[in-house]
Amino acid sequence: MPGLPPVEDMADEVVLAEVRDAFGVIRVVEIGDYRFLEFGDSIEQSCVFTADPSWLEYDYTRAMLLGALCHEAPETALFLGLGAGNLTQACLRFLDLDDVETIELRADVPRLAMEFLGLDDDPRLTIRIGDAQELLESAEKTDLLFVDLYTDHGPATGHLAWRFLENCQKQLNPGGWLVINQWAGNDGKPLGAPLLRGLYHRHYWECPVKEGNVVLLVPADLEQTLDMDGLRARAEALAPRLGYSLLPLINALRPAT
């Protein structure tokens, strides 16, 4: 999770909403042109550019969108963890998706995302409240599955739970892609690298980003490969609509380490 702006820029911080649930405090903060979703003691979960909630400010969210472009023509997507909803918003806007499901642990998060963070009440979007590790089994099979489960203490247990991560891959349709936003250690490798290598047989790609995370791109099965030429073409075609290029992230891709 990225940090907040420098201390000198915090003078203009405005708290727009603050609620407490069984898991702690959820807060929406505005600083200039940006709004932030925070958990606990000012731990930033998401950043939204107020003028365009589908704009992805951070490289880790852009890398997750890049993961979506690994699929030539996805029709469905499942998000485990909503946050402010800007990645969901971007996928709904820039991909030809027919059905999108999100599982979010905390009921106030989608409410705040719609009220303060620009998340549209899109008819293609279904939001279910509950623990993703418990509700995954009841979700529909999907072309894209995004795992971004963080608390104010760091990654949720699912990020290192063998059975859960295995079931995430099994939830994919043939040709689907699993996209995991994983913390990185001091060595630059993703959190739980030995587990991930064993579980996915080293058959996945990593995209390290400047926020200190590593986004994993995991295909549905061992027979499926990453079409780099197709990925570049889709990224270049989308760039004018996005307002930024994903090519630097493509150039950063590496096989599982």
N, C-alpha and C positions, 0 to 999 in steps of 0.2 A: 504494500500500500504506500503510495507516495505521501510526502509530507505536505504540510500547509505552506503558504507563501512565507517569505522571510518576516521576521518579527517586525521590521520597520513598516511592513505593509499591513499589519494587523490592526492599526488604529481605526480603520474604517469597517471593522468586522461588525456585522449586525446579526443577532440571533433572531431568525424568523419563526422558529418553532422548536419546542423542546418537550419531549414526552418521556415517560418512564414505563417500562413494561417489566415482565418477569426476568428479562435478561440484562436490564440496566437502562441507561439513558440513550435516547436517539435525538439527535439535534440537527437542524438545518441552519447553516450559517451562510450569509452573503458577504462577499468581499469584492467590491467593484463589480465587474461584469460576470462574476462567477458565483455559483452556489455550491456548497459542500454538504454532503451527508456525513455526519460524524456519529460514531458509537463511543460510549464511555467518556473517558477523559480526553476529549478533543482528538480522537483517533479518526483520521479521514478515511472514509470508505469509497467515496465517489466525488467526482468534480464535474459540474455541468456549466457549460457556457450558456448564459441565460438567453441570449439572442437566438441560439440554435441548439436545442437539447440533443440533437443527433450528432453534433460535433464531438469527436473524440479527442480530448485534450492530451491524454497521456499515451505513451508508446505501448504500454501493456494492453490498453483497450484496443488500440489500432492493430496490435499483433493478434488479438483474439478475433477481430474482424477479418484479418488476413486468413486465419484458420477457416473461417466460413467460406472464403474464396477457394479453398482447396477442393471444394465440391463444385462440380461443373454447373449444376442447376438444382440447388436445394429447394425443397417445397415446405419442409417442416423444421422446426427448431425447438429445443428444450433448454431452458436456462435454469440452472440450479444456483440460486442466489440472484436477487434482483438489484440490490443497491439502489442507486438513483435512477436506474433504468436507461442510462444513455446508450449502452451497448445494445440493449434490446431495441431501443428506439432507432438506432442506426441500422440494425439488421432489418427491421420492418420497413424502413425507408429505402434502403439501397439494394435489398435482395427481393426476389419475386417469391416471397413466402406466402403460403396459404394458411398455415396454422402455426401458432407460436404458443408454447406453454411455459410458464415460469413457476417454480416452486420457491417460496420465500418463507423463512422461519418466522419472521416477526410481522404481525398484522399491520402495524403502523407504518412499515416501510413503504408498501405500495400506496397507501393513502397519502403519505407525505410526498412521495415521488410525483403523484398526480397533482397534488395541490400546490407544491412549491418548485418542483424540479422538471416540469415540462413533459412528463410522461403522458402520452396520449391514451385515451380510452379507446384503443383500436379494436374493431370487431374481430380481428384475427387473433387477438391476445387473450389468453386465459391465465389467471393468476390463482394459484392454490397456496394456502397457508399451511405450513407444517415443516417437519424435519425432512430434508431431501433424502437422507439415508433411509428413512422409513417409507416415503412416498414414491421413490423412484420406480419401484416395482409396478405401481399402478399407473404410471405414465404411458403414453402411447410411444411406440417405436418412432424414431426420428432420424432425419438426415444429418442434423447438427446437434451436438450436445455440448453446452458450455458449463464448466464447473468453476465457480468463483465464490467460494464459501469462506468468508472471513468474519471474525468477531473482533472485539476491541483488544483481544489478547493475541491475535494472529490467525493462522489458518485453522479452520474447523477440523475435527478429527477425520472427516471424510477424505481430506487431502493426503492422508497417509494410511487409509484403511483399504487393505488388499481387496476384500470382498466387494466393497462399495465401488472402488475404481474398476474392478473387473466387471461388475454389473453395469457400470456406465458404458463401457465398450459394447457389452451385449445388447444394450438398449438401442444401438444404432441399426438403421436399415443398411442393406448391402450398399457399399460405396460411401457410407457415412463417415463423418469425422467427429472425434472427441477433442475438445479444446479446453485445456486446463491451465488456469492462471496459478502458477506455483511460485512460492518464494524460492530464492536462490541462497546458497550458503556462501561463505567467504571464498570458496574455490570456484564460484560461478556456476556450479552444477545445481540442478533443481533439488529442493528439499525431498529427501527420500529417494535419491537417485538409484541406489541399489535395488530397492523395492520396485521402482518403476521399470528398471531394465529387466528384472526378472519377470514381472507381470506381463509386460508388453513385448518381451523377447527382443529388446533393443530396436524394435520396428516402429519408430516414431521420430519426429523431428522436434528440435528445440529452437526457440527464438528468444535469445537473451535481450532484455530491454534496459534502458538507462535507469529506470526506477528501481532496479535491483531484483526484478522478477525474471522468471523464465516461463514463457508460454509454451506448452507442449501441444503438438499436433499429432494426434493418434488416429490412424485409420481403423476401419471396422475389422479388418482381418489382415493376416500376413501376406495374402496375395495382392493386396491393394498397395499401390505405390503413389508417390507424390509427383504429379505432372508439373514440373517446374515451368515449362514453356507455357502451359495453359494457365498456371497461376499468375505468371507475369503478364500475360495478355489480359486476363480478367482485371488485374490490379491497374494496369495502364488505362483500360477502358473506363474504369470507375473513377479514376483520379480527378477528372474535371468536376464531377458531381460532389466528390468528397471535399475538395479544396486542398488536398495534400496528397503526397505520393506514398504508397506502401512499398516501393522498391527498396529503400534502405533496409526495411525489415526483411524483405525477401533475401537480400544480400547477406543478412546476418544469420539466416537459417543454417542449422548444422544437424547432422545425424545425431541420434542419441549418444550421449557421452557417459 
